[in-house]
Structure formats: C-alpha cells, structure tokens
C-alpha cells in the first residue's frame, strides 16, 4: 500500500492536523471499527465504487456513500467497509478545525456522516474531479490545500472561552471539571458548553473523556508490556471499573480484545474478525 501524509502550511495548519492519501489497499478483513478521536474527517474516494457505513448494532444494515463525505465528531465507534484496492485521500482536522469551513454549528454533525455535496454543493464534485486529474499525491495535496484555503470562513480561530477550554483539555489526560474551566474562562457554565459544542461538536465533558481514551491508546502503542491497571492510573481513571466502562463505551470492546485485534500502527482502526455477512 502506498500511504502518504502532508502537513499544510499556515494558516491552514492551525485548523488541520494533516492530509492523508493511500492507494492499493490490501486488507485482510472486510469491516473495521473506527474509534472516536474528537475531531472531524473529510474523505474523498478516488475510486467509483460506493463505500458502506454499517449500523454498529446490526451489521446487516448499511448506508452507501460515493464520491466524498464528511465524518462529524463521533462519541462512539463507527463500522466501515475495508474494500480491496481502495484509493482515498482526506483531511484530518484538529479539534474544532472544521468549523470555519461549515457555516453552521459543528454539533449538527455530531455522530453523523454526510456527503460533502450537502455542505459544499457542486464545489465538492469539482474538487474530486481536480483531485482525480492530479497525477501524484504531492499535486493532489496542493489541490486540496488550495481548495480549503478558499473555503475557510472568518474568524478561523475558536472563540476565547472555547479556545481556552480546548488548550486545557488537550494538555493532559486528567479530567477538568467544566464549571472550573468556565470560571477560569470568565463565562457561565452554560455559555462554555454551548460555545464549545458549536465549535468542536461535543460538550467539553465528552471531549475530555474521548481525549483520555485516546491517551490510553497512545500508551498501548509505546509500551512493550501492557498492564491495564497501570495504564488506567496514568491516564487519570479513578478505578478499573471506570476505565473499562469508558473503554467499552467508545470502542465496543474490552481492553484485552482491543489489544488482540488492533494493529499497533493504526490504533484507531480495529479489524472486525471474522467478518460478518452484511447486506447492502
């Protein structure tokens, strides 16, 4: 598989973590879980075949997406199709980074996946056409970068209270009471929740839980031997039951099953084996 990433130049780098591209995917599974990470993802499919998003509670049910789509901020895992010979590229936004491109509150896309045409109109089709015409990943990245620079709305920076809360919540895995954050930001508890959800797509409390869950996955990546009690303690969980509850809520798996199924270099993508039969 050919996999490449690109970090855009400022000012886009303030909103986007990276662009990504892959070609000639050869998975050994047909379905995979995508775990919540607290940000939005824009995906452009460079192949004509539709891709399916499955009902996590009933894998015989699915929705098809074709062309390009935007995956909002999720509070639980989603199940997607892993199709052989796929070719895709996309944008991994920073938390809150997609808001300046939307024109409406990010919370409206919470736990949702929508076709990009619904947001950008025919410009989404034109973008995909230009990406297909670009001969190599480097040129495709430049096309995507220019498109986003034209689409960004002002202000491109988060409002003061939301920006403060984001910095605090991303500083480490320990929980931050929302009332304390609001008091330190000089706004009411309700104002902070509303402003944060409008910009990021989640409440501060849910975002904090997801970031702490992500800190667990990062620790699993770097530890030679995983002792879950140590991981839970270092990531700020007050007991093992609390840790397991959150882990299962976000991933649908217990920690040991995750460790067995996940490839360490892609911690947010967990193959589903054996692949269930799923209708279209």
Secondary structure as UniProt FT lines:
FT   STRAND          2..6
FT   TURN            10..11
FT   HELIX           12..14
FT   STRAND          16..23
FT   STRAND          31..34
FT   STRAND          41..45
FT   STRAND          51..55
FT   TURN            56..57
FT   STRAND          58..65
FT   STRAND          68..71
FT   STRAND          78..81
FT   TURN            84..85
FT   STRAND          88..93
FT   TURN            95..98
FT   HELIX           99..102
FT   HELIX           106..109
FT   TURN            110..111
FT   STRAND          113..115
FT   HELIX           117..120
FT   HELIX           122..133
FT   HELIX           137..151
FT   HELIX           160..170
FT   HELIX           178..185
FT   HELIX           189..200
FT   HELIX           204..222
FT   HELIX           228..234
FT   TURN            235..236
FT   HELIX           240..251
FT   HELIX           255..261
FT   TURN            264..265
FT   TURN            267..268
FT   STRAND          269..271
//
